[in-house]
C-alpha cells in the first residue's frame, strides 16, 4: 500500500498514544513515564534502542536491508509548566504541567514514522535514527545539546547526512499546511539578567541614597532605543523585558533592583553585538547614576538554520505525498527559539511547521502554542508520520542514486528526489 494510506491505518494507535501523553505530561530532562510509553510503542520493531544517561531520551536506529548513509528524524517529548485550561476529555491530570506546544503530537508522529519505515526496511539502503528528545523547552538547559554530548550523531556508527524535524502549530497555519523556508527558520533565543546595586534609604531623602529604580527604568527604555537605532531592520532584534523586581514599600528606596529580558536575534553577528552592546549600555547608565550594574547575558539556543537543498527535498516530499497546495514557503523566520538548532549546526537538514489548528477555530485568532487554551487537531498525526517516513526514505534513495552515479547524492533543489516507499 502507498505509505500515506498505511499511515492512515495507524491513526487510531497514534491518537491513543498522543492522548496518553497529553493526559500525563512531564517537563524538563526527566520524563520517565513518557520514556516508558515511547519504549512500549516501539517494542517489537527491528530497532536498536538506547536511552540517555543524564536525561530520559530514547535513540532508536533502524538499519535498512542494504548499506548506505544515515538520516536522523527528531521529535521532542517534554511539556511546559502551564496549567491546562481546556475542556478536552484527555486534558492534563498534572496540575501545572501541560503539553501546550504539541510535543505529544511530535512524539506520536515519530513513533508512526518508525513503524512505517520498519515495514519498508527491505527497501532502505542506509539507516534512520529516531531521536526522541526531552527538554526542548529548556527547563534544565536544553535536551538536544545533551543528546549530542551523549553521542547521538554516532548512534548508527556514522554521522547523519541529513536531519529533519516537524513542529505543529495551534494557530497561524491552517490545519494540514506544511511550512518552512531555506536559511534561518527560527531565532537565537538568549536571556538577559540585570541588577542595579545602589544604596537604600528613605523616600523623603532620596539625595542620601543611591536609588536603583530610576536607573533601571532608564535602562529598560534605552535598550528598546538601542535595538531600533543600532541594528539593521532587515536583520532584526526582538528584546522583551518580561520581569522587573525592586522595592517593598512606597516610601522605602531599595538597595537594588533588577529585570529579566529575552533577546532574539537572527544572525551570529547581531547576536554577538547584542551581547556586547547591552552590557556596555547598562553599565554606562548605572555609572551615570553612581550605581553598579551586574549584567548576565545568557546564551540560549542558536538560530535554527535550514539547508536550502534539504528544504527543497522536504517540500517535494509534501507535494508528492499530499498533492499541490500543502506546502508553504514562509517569507520570514519566526522569532521563536528551537533547540533543533544544535543538530542543524552539525548536520544539514530542515525544520518544518505543520498546521494543527482545529477546523472549528480560526488560525488567525486561535490560542497560540504555549497558551493554557492551546488545542491541536489529532487529524494531522498520520500526515506528520507519513511525511517523516517519506522524507527519510527519499533522502536515502537520493544518496543511493548519487553513490551509483558518483555524484554524492546531495539534493539539488525542487523535485530533487523520489522514493519508492
ZASEBA-49825 format. One record per residue (C-alpha): residue number from 1; residue in three letters; x, z, y. Coordinates in Angstrom, 3 decimals. Layout:
<nodes>
 pos code     east       up    north
 NUM  ala        X        Z        Y
...
</nodes>
This chain:
<nodes>
 pos code     east       up    north
   1  unk    0.000    0.000    0.000
   2  unk    1.166   -0.506    3.594
   3  unk    2.868    2.572    4.982
   4  unk    0.220    3.035    7.662
   5  unk   -2.517    3.198    5.045
   6  unk   -0.538    5.640    2.919
   7  unk   -0.137    7.829    5.990
   8  unk   -3.893    7.930    6.465
   9  unk   -4.288    9.149    2.876
  10  unk   -2.109   12.138    3.860
  11  unk   -4.348   13.047    6.805
  12  unk   -6.150   15.987    5.178
  13  unk   -2.897   17.551    3.992
  14  unk   -1.221   17.097    7.364
  15  unk   -4.197   18.538    9.250
  16  unk   -4.280   21.509    6.880
  17  unk   -0.573   22.224    7.405
  18  unk   -0.834   21.802   11.159
  19  unk   -3.733   24.234   11.392
  20  unk   -1.978   26.823    9.226
  21  unk    0.994   26.664   11.560
  22  unk   -1.210   26.801   14.636
  23  unk   -3.053   29.909   13.443
  24  unk    0.175   31.774   12.650
  25  unk    2.712   30.764   15.328
  26  unk    6.227   32.165   15.714
  27  unk    8.650   31.786   18.606
  28  unk   12.422   31.768   19.001
  29  unk   15.015   31.270   16.290
  30  unk   13.462   33.479   13.638
  31  unk   10.475   31.627   12.143
  32  unk   10.351   32.960    8.571
  33  unk    6.686   32.226    7.878
  34  unk    6.922   28.763    9.411
  35  unk   10.044   28.062    7.383
  36  unk    8.314   29.113    4.164
  37  unk    5.387   26.783    4.878
  38  unk    7.711   23.854    5.531
  39  unk    9.675   24.527    2.355
  40  unk    6.438   24.711    0.369
  41  unk    5.226   21.432    1.887
  42  unk    8.496   19.714    0.899
  43  unk    8.589   21.199   -2.579
  44  unk    8.670   18.603   -5.333
  45  unk   10.125   15.818   -3.186
  46  unk   13.559   14.375   -4.096
  47  unk   15.280   16.137   -1.222
  48  unk   18.486   18.116   -0.780
  49  unk   17.281   21.104    1.225
  50  unk   19.333   23.629    3.189
  51  unk   18.307   26.428    5.538
  52  unk   20.098   27.795    8.565
  53  unk   22.195   30.930    8.718
  54  unk   21.605   32.000   12.328
  55  unk   18.109   30.546   12.645
  56  unk   15.157   29.619   10.434
  57  unk   15.938   25.924   10.339
  58  unk   15.297   23.522    7.482
  59  unk   17.500   20.473    6.907
  60  unk   16.424   18.072    4.157
  61  unk   18.275   14.950    3.015
  62  unk   16.598   12.041    1.252
  63  unk   19.074    9.673   -0.374
  64  unk   17.938    6.115   -0.894
  65  unk   18.456    4.263   -4.138
  66  unk   21.317    2.255   -2.602
  67  unk   24.217    3.407   -0.432
  68  unk   24.049    2.991    3.310
  69  unk   24.197    4.887    6.608
  70  unk   22.189    7.909    7.700
  71  unk   19.257    8.173   10.116
  72  unk   18.034   11.504   11.489
  73  unk   14.411   12.447   12.249
  74  unk   13.667   15.646   14.135
  75  unk   10.707   17.999   14.612
  76  unk   10.707   21.297   16.488
  77  unk    8.760   24.198   14.949
  78  unk    8.599   27.073   17.455
  79  unk    5.686   28.277   19.565
  80  unk    5.515   29.674   23.092
  81  unk    5.000   33.214   24.456
  82  unk    1.479   32.293   25.574
  83  unk   -1.846   33.928   24.713
  84  unk   -4.188   31.208   23.485
  85  unk   -7.398   30.616   25.409
  86  unk   -9.269   28.025   23.349
  87  unk  -12.311   28.125   21.094
  88  unk  -10.569   26.432   18.170
  89  unk  -11.575   27.812   14.768
  90  unk   -7.861   27.874   13.865
  91  unk   -6.690   29.451   17.135
  92  unk   -3.626   31.686   17.089
  93  unk   -4.094   35.024   15.340
  94  unk   -0.953   36.356   17.022
  95  unk   -1.536   37.784   20.493
  96  unk    0.971   36.438   22.985
  97  unk    2.165   33.538   20.832
  98  unk    0.676   30.032   20.806
  99  unk    1.547   26.503   19.755
 100  unk    0.844   25.338   23.298
 101  unk    3.348   22.478   23.177
 102  unk    2.302   20.757   19.959
 103  unk    5.271   21.668   17.805
 104  unk    2.873   22.405   14.956
 105  unk    1.889   18.726   15.045
 106  unk    5.539   17.654   15.129
 107  unk    6.282   19.709   12.026
 108  unk    3.314   18.315   10.109
 109  unk    4.197   14.744   11.107
 110  unk    7.777   15.120    9.896
 111  unk    6.567   16.531    6.587
 112  unk    4.346   13.456    6.325
 113  unk    7.283   11.169    7.082
 114  unk    9.311   12.866    4.347
 115  unk    6.532   12.248    1.829
 116  unk    6.112    8.621    2.863
 117  unk    9.822    7.879    2.642
 118  unk   10.225    9.756   -0.629
 119  unk    7.609    7.418   -2.110
 120  unk    9.726    4.479   -0.899
 121  unk   13.099    5.863   -1.902
 122  unk   13.851    2.906   -4.167
 123  unk   13.631    0.538   -1.190
 124  unk   16.015    2.528    1.039
 125  unk   19.709    1.715    1.471
 126  unk   21.048    4.899    3.005
 127  unk   19.907    8.431    3.737
 128  unk   17.405   10.125    6.000
 129  unk   17.991   13.631    7.386
 130  unk   14.840   15.581    8.264
 131  unk   15.638   18.152   10.967
 132  unk   13.112   20.994   11.241
 133  unk   14.289   22.948   14.259
 134  unk   13.423   26.402   15.640
 135  unk   13.757   27.460   19.267
 136  unk   13.320   24.262   21.205
 137  unk   11.641   26.341   23.900
 138  unk   14.904   28.193   24.463
 139  unk   13.714   31.743   23.833
 140  unk   17.040   32.509   22.158
 141  unk   19.224   29.847   23.679
 142  unk   18.182   26.549   22.085
 143  unk   17.928   25.722   18.405
 144  unk   19.253   22.151   18.360
 145  unk   22.655   23.224   19.623
 146  unk   22.835   25.930   16.953
 147  unk   21.848   23.485   14.202
 148  unk   24.608   21.159   15.365
 149  unk   27.073   24.040   15.216
 150  unk   25.954   24.732   11.639
 151  unk   26.778   21.176   10.551
 152  unk   23.519   19.278   10.972
 153  unk   25.198   15.933   11.582
 154  unk   27.212   16.224    8.362
 155  unk   24.226   17.105    6.165
 156  unk   24.282   13.783    4.311
 157  unk   28.049   13.524    4.165
 158  unk   28.328   11.182    7.123
 159  unk   27.150   11.253   10.713
 160  unk   23.844    9.548   11.507
 161  unk   23.903    6.129   13.117
 162  unk   20.615    6.863   14.912
 163  unk   18.236    9.743   15.644
 164  unk   14.566    9.777   16.607
 165  unk   12.075   12.400   17.771
 166  unk    8.402   12.303   18.685
 167  unk    6.623   14.720   21.048
 168  unk    2.868   14.963   21.557
 169  unk    1.220   15.283   24.970
 170  unk   -2.035   17.137   25.644
 171  unk   -2.562   15.252   28.890
 172  unk   -1.332   12.258   30.901
 173  unk   -1.246    9.851   27.928
 174  unk   -4.409    8.569   26.227
 175  unk   -4.722    9.504   22.585
 176  unk   -2.614    7.315   20.306
 177  unk   -0.426    5.772   23.017
 178  unk    3.332    5.965   22.367
 179  unk    5.615    6.068   25.400
 180  unk    9.339    6.059   26.021
 181  unk   11.969    4.411   28.172
 182  unk   15.619    3.366   27.921
 183  unk   18.126    5.623   29.644
 184  unk   17.225    9.051   30.963
 185  unk   13.980   10.296   29.434
 186  unk   13.889   13.985   30.435
 187  unk   15.713   16.076   32.996
 188  unk   18.524   18.544   32.584
 189  unk   16.947   21.978   32.922
 190  unk   19.061   24.804   34.352
 191  unk   18.404   28.293   35.682
 192  unk   19.438   29.881   38.967
 193  unk   19.528   33.658   39.402
 194  unk   20.417   35.034   42.854
 195  unk   20.766   38.622   44.032
 196  unk   21.394   39.643   47.653
 197  unk   23.076   43.041   47.988
 198  unk   22.831   44.928   51.263
 199  unk   22.189   48.489   52.352
 200  unk   18.828   50.163   52.173
 201  unk   17.213   52.059   54.991
 202  unk   14.026   52.985   56.814
 203  unk   11.708   50.285   58.098
 204  unk   11.772   51.895   61.575
 205  unk   15.526   51.361   61.948
 206  unk   16.500   48.007   60.425
 207  unk   19.659   47.901   62.572
 208  unk   21.068   50.764   60.499
 209  unk   20.520   48.894   57.236
 210  unk   21.552   45.514   55.833
 211  unk   18.213   44.020   54.911
 212  unk   18.370   41.529   51.992
 213  unk   14.756   40.370   52.358
 214  unk   15.131   38.021   55.384
 215  unk   18.292   36.527   53.875
 216  unk   16.515   35.897   50.595
 217  unk   13.601   34.200   52.366
 218  unk   16.013   32.068   54.354
 219  unk   17.829   31.046   51.175
 220  unk   14.627   30.003   49.412
 221  unk   13.720   27.718   52.312
 222  unk   17.283   26.448   52.767
 223  unk   17.532   25.441   49.117
 224  unk   14.499   23.171   49.487
 225  unk   16.068   21.569   52.566
 226  unk   19.357   21.238   50.666
 227  unk   17.565   19.276   47.943
 228  unk   15.911   16.848   50.362
 229  unk   18.896   16.320   52.650
 230  unk   21.905   16.201   50.337
 231  unk   20.648   14.145   47.418
 232  unk   19.511   10.563   46.922
 233  unk   15.743   10.355   46.492
 234  unk   16.357    7.881   43.647
 235  unk   18.484   10.443   41.755
 236  unk   16.159   13.366   42.378
 237  unk   16.345   17.126   42.077
 238  unk   13.422   19.465   41.409
 239  unk   14.104   23.081   42.384
 240  unk   11.367   25.676   41.917
 241  unk   11.663   29.346   42.824
 242  unk    9.307   30.995   40.377
 243  unk   10.001   34.715   40.868
 244  unk   11.010   36.932   43.793
 245  unk   11.816   40.631   43.434
 246  unk   12.572   43.176   46.119
 247  unk   11.429   46.439   47.623
 248  unk    8.996   49.181   46.707
 249  unk    7.128   50.148   49.910
 250  unk    6.309   48.534   53.226
 251  unk    8.439   50.985   55.251
 252  unk   11.497   51.023   52.972
 253  unk   14.279   48.465   53.302
 254  unk   15.645   47.860   49.809
 255  unk   19.313   47.710   48.972
 256  unk   18.963   44.452   47.099
 257  unk   16.537   41.622   46.423
 258  unk   16.632   38.717   44.021
 259  unk   14.953   35.498   42.990
 260  unk   14.880   33.220   39.944
 261  unk   14.617   29.444   40.021
 262  unk   14.738   26.420   37.756
 263  unk   16.788   23.381   38.681
 264  unk   16.047   19.980   37.142
 265  unk   18.368   17.026   37.572
 266  unk   18.651   13.564   36.007
 267  unk   22.357   12.726   36.154
 268  unk   25.575   14.636   35.357
 269  unk   26.928   14.029   38.854
 270  unk   23.927   15.555   40.608
 271  unk   23.821   18.408   38.110
 272  unk   27.430   19.336   38.937
 273  unk   26.805   19.062   42.681
 274  unk   23.777   21.351   42.417
 275  unk   25.769   23.942   40.518
 276  unk   28.468   23.966   43.200
 277  unk   26.237   23.485   46.219
 278  unk   23.644   26.169   45.520
 279  unk   26.330   28.809   45.147
 280  unk   28.033   27.824   48.397
 281  unk   24.752   27.709   50.326
 282  unk   23.518   31.102   49.120
 283  unk   26.869   32.819   49.614
 284  unk   27.189   31.500   53.167
 285  unk   23.672   32.650   54.071
 286  unk   24.467   36.076   52.653
 287  unk   27.698   36.247   54.640
 288  unk   25.885   35.320   57.857
 289  unk   23.643   38.380   57.331
 290  unk   26.515   40.679   56.423
 291  unk   25.434   40.776   52.777
 292  unk   26.994   39.964   49.432
 293  unk   25.392   37.465   47.069
 294  unk   25.635   37.236   43.325
 295  unk   24.834   33.696   42.098
 296  unk   24.416   32.915   38.426
 297  unk   23.840   29.216   37.697
 298  unk   22.944   28.992   34.022
 299  unk   23.377   25.628   32.381
 300  unk   20.487   24.920   30.046
 301  unk   19.536   21.677   28.335
 302  unk   21.256   18.474   29.470
 303  unk   19.259   15.380   30.298
 304  unk   17.830   13.516   27.309
 305  unk   19.289   10.001   27.420
 306  unk   17.811    7.309   25.185
 307  unk   19.808    4.418   23.792
 308  unk   18.217    1.189   25.056
 309  unk   18.543   -0.671   21.751
 310  unk   17.079    2.229   19.762
 311  unk   14.143    2.425   22.185
 312  unk   13.542   -1.294   21.688
 313  unk   13.536   -0.804   17.924
 314  unk   11.110    2.104   18.262
 315  unk    8.816    0.027   20.487
 316  unk    8.873   -2.805   17.953
 317  unk    8.051   -0.330   15.209
 318  unk    4.972    0.895   17.080
 319  unk    3.740   -2.646   17.632
 320  unk    4.364   -3.699   14.037
 321  unk    2.512   -0.670   12.693
 322  unk   -0.411   -0.442   15.096
 323  unk   -0.623   -3.718   16.971
 324  unk   -0.147   -4.570   20.663
 325  unk   -1.125   -2.159   23.387
 326  unk    0.010    1.026   21.627
 327  unk    3.424    1.278   23.311
 328  unk    4.001    2.019   26.992
 329  unk    7.380    1.768   28.736
 330  unk    7.465    4.728   31.115
 331  unk    8.747    3.758   34.582
 332  unk   10.307    7.154   35.285
 333  unk   11.834   10.073   33.381
 334  unk    9.862   13.282   33.075
 335  unk   11.185   16.439   34.772
 336  unk   10.595   18.443   31.598
 337  unk   13.566   19.713   29.589
 338  unk   14.198   18.946   25.907
 339  unk   16.972   20.102   23.584
 340  unk   16.861   16.887   21.541
 341  unk   19.284   16.037   24.346
 342  unk   22.064   17.793   22.424
 343  unk   21.518   15.494   19.440
 344  unk   21.282   12.340   21.551
 345  unk   24.514   13.300   23.304
 346  unk   26.228   12.705   19.968
 347  unk   24.018   10.139   18.217
 348  unk   22.343    7.067   19.756
 349  unk   18.607    7.330   19.421
 350  unk   15.195    7.501   21.041
 351  unk   12.848   10.267   22.128
 352  unk    9.198    9.217   22.410
 353  unk    5.945   10.763   23.550
 354  unk    2.611   10.341   21.759
 355  unk   -0.709   10.944   23.491
 356  unk   -2.756   13.562   21.645
 357  unk   -5.439   14.310   24.227
 358  unk   -8.833   14.775   22.520
 359  unk  -11.238   11.909   23.315
 360  unk  -13.726   14.279   24.970
 361  unk  -11.149   15.156   27.619
 362  unk   -9.769   13.077   30.484
 363  unk   -5.977   12.789   30.120
 364  unk   -5.610   12.966   33.904
 365  unk   -7.317   16.368   34.145
 366  unk   -6.812   17.894   30.672
 367  unk   -4.764   21.103   30.435
 368  unk   -1.079   20.361   30.151
 369  unk    1.418   21.257   27.454
 370  unk    2.280   24.998   27.730
 371  unk   -1.184   25.822   29.084
 372  unk   -3.196   28.514   27.251
 373  unk   -6.012   25.921   27.150
 374  unk   -3.884   23.084   25.727
 375  unk   -5.598   21.264   22.863
 376  unk   -4.169   18.467   20.709
 377  unk   -6.069   15.993   18.553
 378  unk   -5.205   16.100   14.843
 379  unk   -6.185   12.428   14.564
 380  unk   -2.695   11.409   15.708
 381  unk   -0.944   13.088   12.763
 382  unk   -0.993   10.104   10.352
 383  unk    0.189    7.733   13.071
 384  unk    3.043   10.037   14.020
 385  unk    4.111   10.394   10.389
 386  unk    3.892    6.642    9.839
 387  unk    5.954    5.899   12.938
 388  unk    8.743    8.321   11.999
 389  unk    8.936    6.979    8.474
 390  unk    8.816    3.341    9.542
 391  unk   11.417    3.626   12.305
 392  unk   13.838    5.290    9.877
 393  unk   13.216    2.593    7.266
 394  unk   13.574   -0.159    9.882
 395  unk   16.862    1.267   11.133
 396  unk   18.305    1.493    7.621
 397  unk   17.133   -2.055    6.854
 398  unk   18.768   -3.289   10.051
 399  unk   22.027   -1.565    9.125
 400  unk   21.928   -3.075    5.634
 401  unk   21.345   -6.537    7.074
 402  unk   24.169   -6.016    9.527
 403  unk   26.507   -4.916    6.757
 404  unk   25.754   -8.073    4.782
 405  unk   26.283  -10.251    7.837
 406  unk   29.294   -8.301    9.084
 407  unk   27.672   -7.602   12.444
 408  unk   27.470   -3.798   12.215
 409  unk   23.693   -3.552   12.179
 410  unk   23.051   -2.291   15.716
 411  unk   19.642   -3.041   17.277
 412  unk   19.892   -5.865   19.778
 413  unk   16.645   -5.464   21.697
 414  unk   12.994   -6.364   21.295
 415  unk   11.961   -7.317   17.772
 416  unk   15.423   -6.330   16.548
 417  unk   14.446   -5.308   13.041
 418  unk   11.709   -5.218   10.469
 419  unk   11.426   -3.210    7.291
 420  unk    9.630   -3.906    4.039
 421  unk    8.240   -0.358    3.737
</nodes>
